[in-house]
Amino acid sequence: MASVFLYGLVLFFKLQGTLCIVSAVGELVVLEGQSVSIPCHYNSQYIHHVKYWCQGKLINFCTTLARTDDPNVISSGNGRVSIIDDPAQHVFTVTMRELKEADSGWYWCGVEVGNMWTADVTESLHIKVIHGMSVLHSRVSGEEGSSVDIQCLYSEKHRESPKKWCRNGDLSSCVVTDSSGTYISRSVIITDNKSGAFTVTMKGLERKDTGWYWCAAGQQQVSIHVSVTLRPTTAAPTQDIKLTTAHPPTAMESHSHHVWTSPLLFCGAALLVVTVILIAFKVWEKYRKRHKQRCTEEPNTSLMVCQVYPVRDRGWKNTTSLVFLNSSNQQEQMS
């Protein structure tokens, strides 16, 4: 009876250490031959503690596959398991590669606490490795006239199986890869890398291509929906209207304008003065000629007779005669 009580007490302390300390995903379903990464989160007080990954239904009897204090030493797992701790993010990540059906089972994220009265902090999850298929994205879309790629994943069992691509409800649309793992046509290309995934490329998409499809390997298949959207219409080019605005002249432009304006103004003024003088001279000359006088000296006398033409007369008619004494002073005055 005492041993049962003691075992119950120890179990109580162990369970107490497992509450809300480490968290991980609850269950994973993985295709055979694929890889999976599991993040295990822990509290900040366990930054410097050893983290480990083990396999088994019960934590007390699980088999350790990887430890952070010596990640290169793996007791079981054949080198397909790795563990990396990130103290800054309070998470360590376990990666399992090339999973097989035998890898299905319970696993534990664990943090060593280091004393007999307190259990290691742990969290369990279940991994199920299956034969079959899956897709990277169950819905894809592309513009009209473009192309889309669909990633179809398959388990190791179907590595050598022919791969198919069909439109749902139309078996006549199915296309199958050849022995090299390829199929090529005008609208569909299939390439299989024999490593757990094959790619289907649909080219020159049309609106009628919208619908459900499925990719298959052996007897396994998985559905994908393809949506074809309208290509965006390009707007008609608009004519650019360039507006020019007057801007104030720079200092250099102002100086240059001033340098050229002053001589032009001076030359213009001088030309105007010369023109006015010439016009005045022409008017005076014309006036003088129209008032021309003709003088003759009377023989044997000291008299000089001058005939003056009025402004309105153009001949020798209606002339007026003036008589002057013929002296040198008078002659100078007449001239």
Secondary structure, DSSP 8 states (H G I E B T S, - for coil): -HHHHHHHHHHHHHHHTTTTS-B--SEEEEETT--EEEEEE--GGGTTS-EEEEESSSGGG-EEEEESSSTT--SSSTT-EEEEEETTTTEEEEEE-S--GGG-EEEEEEE---BTTB--EEEEEEEEEESSEEES-SEEEEETT--EEEEEEE-GGGTTS-EEEEETTEEEEEEE--TTSEEE-SSEEEEE-SSSEEEEEE-S--GGG-EEEEEEETTEEEEEEEEEE---------------------HHHHHHHHHHHHHHHHHHHHHHHHHHHHHHHHHHHHHHHHT-EEEEE-TTSSEEEEEE--TT--SSTT-EEEEEE--HHHHHHH-
